[in-house]
Amino acid sequence: MSEFNATIPFDPVKIGIVSISDRASTGVYEDKGLPALQDWLTRALHNPITFEPRLIPDEKDRISATLIELVDAGCSLVLTTGGTGPALRDVTPEATLAVADKEMPGFGEQMRQISLKFVPTAILSRQVAVIRSQSLIINLPGQPKSIAETLEGLKDAEGKAVVHGIFAAVPYCVDLIGGPYMETKDEVCKAFRPKTAIRPAR
């Protein structure tokens, strides 16, 4: 019997990315949220990714409908950016909670802890994370720099994690809800899994 040495392929993953902004969605200014999300995820994951991008206004029902659409389309992970502050038109958290089967409060708590290292107004952020069916939905900040900081965390001069970013917990959460096995690039963000949940080395 001949040996077969082909490497095990990485699981493909479908990710919904949603930028929520009245002005960007109407062309008043260029959207920077979707490119920031796509760039970071491409750098952070070994998995082949199919992106499902959406650029929509700050309208609660529209946001909820978009999240449902992406979950129904098979997105294991949906990341939103924008609309999480206290302004009257900021309704992303409410729209996200409206479609939730379960709330995952630790993600929002950690994002605020990271952002507080930079600005005291981080306490005004209202990001939430929820599970709907077999999909994890996470609200992220609106600025590209803040998106990267909250996903990746804070590192010292030697590249060692000082404060873990939220994405370190995302792959195992996706495992637990029956999604694909997501594998991160350690130099960007090292995912954490219990030893019993780690696949054998390639």
Stockholm file with secondary structure:
# STOCKHOLM 1.0

chainA/1-202         MSEFNATIPFDPVKIGIVSISDRASTGVYEDKGLPALQDWLTRALHNPITFEPRLIPDEKDRISATLIELVDAGCSLVLTTGGTGPALRDVTPEATLAVADKEMPGFGEQMRQISLKFVPTAILSRQVAVIRSQSLIINLPGQPKSIAETLEGLKDAEGKAVVHGIFAAVPYCVDLIGGPYMETKDEVCKAFRPKTAIRPAR
#=GR chainA/1-202 SS CCCCCCCCCCCCEEEEEEEECHHHHTTSSCCCHHHHHHHHHHHHBCSCEEEEEEEECSCHHHHHHHHHHHHHTTCSEEEEESCCSSSTTCCHHHHHHTTCSEECHHHHHHHHHHHHTTCGGGGGCCCCEEEETTEEEEEECSSHHHHHHHHHEEECTTSCEEEECGGGGHHHHHHHTTCCCCCBCTTTCCCCCCGGGCCCCC
#=GC SS_cons         CCCCCCCCCCCCEEEEEEEECHHHHTTSSCCCHHHHHHHHHHHHBCSCEEEEEEEECSCHHHHHHHHHHHHHTTCSEEEEESCCSSSTTCCHHHHHHTTCSEECHHHHHHHHHHHHTTCGGGGGCCCCEEEETTEEEEEECSSHHHHHHHHHEEECTTSCEEEECGGGGHHHHHHHTTCCCCCBCTTTCCCCCCGGGCCCCC
//
